[in-house]
Amino acid sequence: MSVKMLYILNVAEKVNNFSYSAMIAAQNLGIEFSIAGNWSYPDAAAREADEKKYGIKIYQVDFIRAPYDPRNKKAYRQIRAIIERENFDLIHCNTPIGGIIGRAAAEKCGVDKVIYQAHGFHFYKGAPFINRTLFYNIEKYFARYTDVLVTINREDLSSAKAFRLRNGGKLRYVHGVGIDLSEYCGVSEFRDDKRRELGLKNDDIALISVGELNKNKNNIAIVKAMAMLKNKRLHYYLCGVGKEQETISRFAYEHGIGDNIHFLGYRNDVKELMAACDIFVMPSFREGLSRSLMEAMACGLPCVASAIRGNTDLVRKGGGFLCPPNSPKRFAGAINKCLRSDRKAMGEANMQSVKSFDLGIVIAEWEQIYKDILS
């Protein structure tokens, strides 16, 4: 009889890179893989198409992102019903909401093999006081229902050592969700055509960010840095949408650089856009382990990022610069250093560093974790 596993996340548009490495690792071991989340499939047929494509079962659970939203009680009842009906042998839950509800339901249903994967604890260094106290104690409490706790950055791994897991459970580190580096081979071939599409001249320098335009992503810090630099050759391309776009645009025009800030919206050609640009920037206040930063490294871009958890795992000496997220002046200095440096050598250093996060390595790490817990 095969082992049945339920992978629990939170909110997602569809099955994507977030769960792919775990799914492939489970299937390589002959584990029957099912996944639960709050999906945005347009209809049942689209969800069924993904079930057929990946050979899995997809369950709809009405998770709400806000931790204390009372509607998550419904999600808890839904997860319990799924576990009780399907008799899963292993639960692999992710994110604070999925982790709390998944572990609570697994305990209630008597599932004795539970993995919790933290994609970024909410009590990180520099977090608000309520995060450092409330979320720390929540994670500490639910550790008692956890057999394996997995982190994707070194800061979280260190923090998790304070938790006592069930029956002498283990801490494990994996290299994020994995990135298929083979997809980035030859991406530089798109550079000239994409630069023409963006309207860039030969001597223009293009900065690029990828992600939702929200306060956490802190894109305004880069715009402020550009205002300090007063370099008309600098252009900043933002891939993503969000509530902060108006604030960023207004600041840029007020400081005379409005024509150098370009909002690209949601894009399906991120790799090609990165190949067209010269420096990747990411001034976030909080990250777990940024996939977009790994993508930039795989494209051979120098990286200027905030000196926070996760980023410090990725950006190493020679590949870029790390700055305090609340210091536009330091970002301006780092961008200037990139302009004066050998950017090709910096990009090559990043392409070498990111090899540790290749999808094949992450799949192998999950295979070992599943073998260990099932044995």
NORMOKA-V674569 format. One record per backbone hydrogen bond with DSSP energy under -1.0 kcal/mol. NH is the residue of the N-H (numbers start at 1). CO is the residue of the C=O. E is the energy in kcal/mol with one decimal. If there is no record, write none. Layout:
nh | co | e
NH | CO | E
NH | CO | E
This chain:
nh | co | e
5 | 32 | -2.9
6 | 90 | -2.4
7 | 34 | -3.0
8 | 92 | -2.7
9 | 36 | -2.4
12 | 38 | -2.2
19 | 16 | -1.1
23 | 19 | -2.4
24 | 20 | -2.6
25 | 21 | -2.2
26 | 22 | -2.5
27 | 23 | -2.5
28 | 24 | -2.4
29 | 25 | -1.1
30 | 27 | -1.4
31 | 26 | -2.7
32 | 3 | -3.1
34 | 5 | -2.0
35 | 57 | -2.6
36 | 7 | -2.8
37 | 59 | -1.9
38 | 10 | -2.8
40 | 13 | -1.4
47 | 43 | -1.5
48 | 44 | -2.7
49 | 45 | -1.9
50 | 46 | -1.5
51 | 47 | -1.9
52 | 48 | -2.1
53 | 49 | -2.4
54 | 50 | -2.5
55 | 51 | -1.5
56 | 51 | -1.5
57 | 33 | -1.1
59 | 35 | -3.2
61 | 37 | -2.2
63 | 61 | -2.1
69 | 66 | -1.5
72 | 69 | -2.2
73 | 70 | -1.8
74 | 71 | -1.1
76 | 72 | -2.2
77 | 73 | -2.1
78 | 74 | -2.4
79 | 75 | -2.6
80 | 76 | -2.5
81 | 77 | -2.2
82 | 78 | -2.1
83 | 79 | -2.6
84 | 80 | -2.8
85 | 81 | -2.1
86 | 82 | -2.5
87 | 83 | -2.0
89 | 4 | -2.3
90 | 4 | -1.7
91 | 113 | -2.3
92 | 6 | -2.7
93 | 115 | -2.9
94 | 8 | -2.0
95 | 117 | -1.2
99 | 95 | -3.1
100 | 96 | -2.3
101 | 97 | -2.6
102 | 98 | -2.2
103 | 99 | -1.8
104 | 100 | -2.4
105 | 101 | -2.5
106 | 102 | -2.3
107 | 103 | -2.3
108 | 104 | -2.0
109 | 105 | -2.1
111 | 106 | -2.6
115 | 91 | -3.2
116 | 148 | -2.5
117 | 93 | -2.8
118 | 150 | -2.9
127 | 124 | -2.1
132 | 128 | -2.0
133 | 129 | -1.4
134 | 130 | -2.1
137 | 133 | -2.2
138 | 134 | -2.0
139 | 135 | -2.5
140 | 136 | -2.4
141 | 137 | -2.2
142 | 138 | -2.3
143 | 139 | -1.1
144 | 141 | -1.3
145 | 142 | -1.7
146 | 143 | -1.8
147 | 114 | -2.3
148 | 114 | -1.6
149 | 170 | -2.4
150 | 116 | -2.8
151 | 172 | -2.4
157 | 153 | -1.7
158 | 154 | -2.2
159 | 155 | -2.1
160 | 156 | -2.5
162 | 159 | -1.6
163 | 160 | -1.8
166 | 146 | -2.2
170 | 147 | -1.9
172 | 149 | -2.5
174 | 151 | -2.2
176 | 174 | -2.1
179 | 357 | -1.5
181 | 179 | -1.3
183 | 180 | -1.7
184 | 181 | -1.7
187 | 184 | -1.5
189 | 186 | -1.6
190 | 187 | -1.8
191 | 188 | -1.6
194 | 190 | -2.4
195 | 191 | -2.4
196 | 192 | -2.0
197 | 193 | -2.0
198 | 194 | -1.9
200 | 195 | -2.7
204 | 201 | -1.4
205 | 233 | -2.4
207 | 235 | -3.6
208 | 279 | -1.8
209 | 237 | -2.2
211 | 239 | -2.7
213 | 241 | -1.7
214 | 212 | -1.7
221 | 218 | -1.9
222 | 219 | -1.0
223 | 219 | -1.5
224 | 220 | -2.6
225 | 221 | -1.8
226 | 222 | -2.4
227 | 223 | -1.9
228 | 224 | -1.6
229 | 225 | -2.0
230 | 226 | -2.0
234 | 231 | -1.9
235 | 205 | -2.6
236 | 260 | -3.0
237 | 207 | -3.0
238 | 262 | -2.8
239 | 209 | -2.6
240 | 265 | -1.3
244 | 213 | -2.5
245 | 242 | -1.4
248 | 244 | -2.6
249 | 245 | -2.7
250 | 246 | -2.6
251 | 247 | -2.2
252 | 248 | -2.3
253 | 249 | -2.3
254 | 250 | -2.2
255 | 251 | -1.4
256 | 253 | -1.2
257 | 252 | -2.7
260 | 257 | -1.8
261 | 258 | -1.1
262 | 236 | -3.2
264 | 238 | -2.6
273 | 269 | -2.3
274 | 270 | -2.8
275 | 271 | -2.1
276 | 272 | -1.3
278 | 206 | -2.9
279 | 206 | -1.8
280 | 302 | -2.7
281 | 208 | -2.4
282 | 304 | -2.3
285 | 216 | -2.5
294 | 290 | -1.4
295 | 291 | -2.6
296 | 292 | -2.1
297 | 293 | -2.1
298 | 294 | -2.5
299 | 295 | -1.6
300 | 297 | -1.4
301 | 296 | -2.2
303 | 319 | -1.8
304 | 280 | -2.9
305 | 321 | -2.4
306 | 282 | -2.2
307 | 323 | -3.0
308 | 306 | -2.0
311 | 309 | -1.3
312 | 308 | -1.8
314 | 310 | -1.0
315 | 311 | -2.8
319 | 316 | -2.5
321 | 303 | -2.1
323 | 305 | -2.2
327 | 324 | -1.8
331 | 327 | -1.8
332 | 328 | -2.6
333 | 329 | -2.1
334 | 330 | -2.3
335 | 331 | -2.7
336 | 332 | -2.2
337 | 333 | -2.1
338 | 334 | -2.1
339 | 335 | -2.0
340 | 336 | -1.3
343 | 341 | -1.4
346 | 342 | -1.9
347 | 343 | -2.5
348 | 344 | -2.2
349 | 345 | -2.0
350 | 346 | -1.8
351 | 347 | -2.3
352 | 348 | -1.6
353 | 349 | -2.2
354 | 350 | -2.5
356 | 353 | -1.4
357 | 354 | -2.0
358 | 355 | -1.4
359 | 179 | -1.9
362 | 358 | -1.8
363 | 359 | -2.6
364 | 360 | -1.9
365 | 361 | -1.9
366 | 362 | -2.3
367 | 363 | -2.4
368 | 364 | -1.9
369 | 365 | -1.9
370 | 366 | -2.8
371 | 367 | -2.5
372 | 368 | -2.4
373 | 369 | -2.4
374 | 370 | -2.1
375 | 371 | -1.3
